[in-house]
Amino acid sequence: MAAGSAIQIPSRLPLLLTHEGVLLPGSTMRTSVDSPRNMQLVRSRLLKGTSLRSTIIGVIPNTSDPTSDCDDLPNLHRIGTAALAVQVVGSNWPKPHYTLLVTGLCRFQILQLLKEKPYPVAEVEQLDRLEQFTNQHKSEEELGELSEQFYKYAVQLVEMLDMSVPAVAKLRRLLDNLPREALPDILTSIIRTSNQEKLQILDAVRLEERFKMTIPLLVRQIEGLKLLQKTRKPKQDDDKRVVAIRPNRRINHIPSTAEDEEEEEDHDDVVMLEKKIRTSSMSEQALKVCLKEIKRLKKMPQSMPEYALTRNYLELMVELPWNKSTKDRLEIRAARILLDNDHYAMEKLKKRVLEYLAVRQLKNNLKGPILCFVGPPGVGKTSVGRSIAKTLGREFHRIALGGVCDQSDIRGHRRTYVGSMPGRIINGLKTVGVNNPVFLLDEVDKLGKSLQGDPAAALLEVLDPEQNHSFTDHYLNVAFDLSQVLFIATANTTATIPPALLDRMEVIQVPGYTQEEKIEIAHRHLIPKQLEQHGLTPQQIQIPQVTTLDIITRYTREAGVRSLDRKLGAICRAVAVKVAEGQHKETKPDRAEVGEGEDCKEHVTEDTKAESISDTADLALPPEMPILIDFHALKDILGPPMYEMEVSERLSQPGVAIGLAWTPLGGEIMFVEASRMDGEGQLTLTGQLGDVMKESAHLAISWLRSNAKRYQLTNASGSFDLLDNTDIHLHFPAGAVTKDGPSAGVTIVTCLASLFSGRLVCSDVAMTGEITLRGLVLPVGGIKDKVLAAHRAGLKRIIIPQRNEKDLEEIAVNEGRQCTKVHICEVVFTALEVSGVYLKTS
């Protein structure tokens, strides 16, 4: 390459000024182009040129300040390198620039600068010629001695490296195949040298000078490697591999003391990591994989990106609790007391936990059950999971699944991806540090589905007791035993859970609370918690059970107790203001404060009256403790009641009935209204009804029309054809809420029968049930939630299908002052009689 007879460069060359390094003949350099002159050269010469000669440019080292913004051309170095532009890459970030890959051909000397703009062009003279090597004044013997000496040091340097590295072996072959005259430039560009030293080699036009200047550089590098081998003899093979990783760029220089210490620490960490792997109790398959990865890690230079990925993987494998577990507390009596103290009611849940503990006493290797708590929000599904972990003496970890739409959140990412990480299951095990925790899979009914896969399908393996003993996370790629984990899932409804996933779980219904249960929960748990959070004591505030009942019935209407908890928090905040004002009113307030205090009305009833003070009788003094919260205080703090008993008012005319509906938030009462008018016999349905509910309305009107003569039902004109010249309008209030389901059939029949008979429906009766065309009442779901909704609304009687009588065993509604009586009906006529629409039979 360096032979002059083989290289003919143009006599005029465009000049590329670079300050990133010195390009020598035979070497390759990547340089950034961002100055206006250099960018114009790339655009005009390299990107638009079509011939090979247009890609040959002159590379001149820029010895001036690279940050200077001067538009004048700096002083050009006399000697440069003719180079071939091999690659051009453009980018706009952070600013427009090009990146050039250039290969040096030969030296040239600038004879005359022909132009400066838009980019410099000069007339040049080629310096590296073949005749220079044969027409030297020195004898061939002297030059031969320099060449042999240089070759000997070059071979010695290369052989000190690891010849198993392909790049080092290729460099060794180049020493034998390339002309000796080209070796000084090539080796100078490889070894660790400064730009000033490279500039001196570039200026050494005579070959003798080049050999003499390069030999000391080789000797310096050889001595550095020898010193490195002496100080780090145990790591000699690794050092050779690190030094020779990129011989086409440079041989690593002697590291500093700080770098030595850092590499020594990294080596010690790898040795320590290997020791942890061998002493860990991981499975045989996992141990085999880890030993293979640690072997790869030892051979891998730390600068490679895969080094950090492999090390993170091995550290995770060591941290996982392969055989570490906590010992269960198996005292049934103590567990029962702990569960009762933490949660009121929930007998079904407590019974299932105690059953698990009993079986666990008899059999140590019992697999963890897969439980699913289904119920409305605010009934304590999540908190009871934490209480179960506390009862068993296990670690607790919650995994929120609401909105998750990527299966990698469950199974993890494969390690081939950038930024890969294990799934939430494995990450949770790493967090708790044991292999038998209690995992709470929260909101399992709100899993999504996207192009990244179906996480519900990924949970099939996790929640299957026959498969999860060998759960394989994509990141680990080895099996992990999940059979000892106690999985508890929570959901508001089972309708959105895939059937295959639902089949793997033991579903336990968690219905809403009755008013009596809410009162007990409030005084056992909620009020003490709110007092502690607000810095109050029972000596400062008292909330009687009557007041709690008022909050439950007038200010909340929910299945759980979250709104009740918020209302109690609002009361505590208002009392905290009174207590704080009382602490700061130790001195007599001035008249400005008196004027402000007179506008405030005090609605807090006190147990004891304040002592009369004559000179402050007109002042708003702080109340005495404890502050008793009554109905007037509730109205002052929480505002007017949100829910008033309007049932009797709405059922004051025929054609109105009360139904019961089930929602994921619990049971609700639902009014059905009907009216008739002259028309063409059309049935109009409004209120955002679904197809099933529309069919129930048509069934109801068809049954009434077919039995109109039997029950003496007539329209306004006295005809037994109820739709003769009569239009009927059925409306379900709260029109913005979508409604659907078959359980409104009985309610619609009762509403229409009341309309045509002119009889009022009893105002304390609610009903539910599906009807058939023959007048039979079929069973429906959600009976307990519906009964509790009627109970909350103050309704005294409920009509349910006869085949739902079995559901009454779980309902304890006859507790307390407010009693709800349940009536059983098998046919529609029975429901009509109970509701007060007594129809005469012919």
PyMOL commands that set and color helices and strands:
alter all, ss='L'
color gray80, all
select helices_A, chain A and resi 4-6+36-46+52-55+130-134+140-159+166-177+180-190+195-203+207-231+233-243+257-279+284-299+305-319+332-342+347-362+381-392+408-411+424-432+444-446+455-462+468-470+499-503+515-533+545-555+562-584+591-598+614-616+631-638+647-650+691-706+745-757+783-792+802-810+828-834
alter helices_A, ss='H'
color red, helices_A
select strands_A, chain A and resi 12-18+28-33+56-61+79-91+97-115+121-126+370-374+396-400+438-442+471-472+479-480+486-491+506-509+541-542+605-606+627-628+656-663+666-678+683-686+726-731+765-767+770-771+777-778+797-801+821-825
alter strands_A, ss='S'
color yellow, strands_A
deselect
rebuild
show_as cartoon
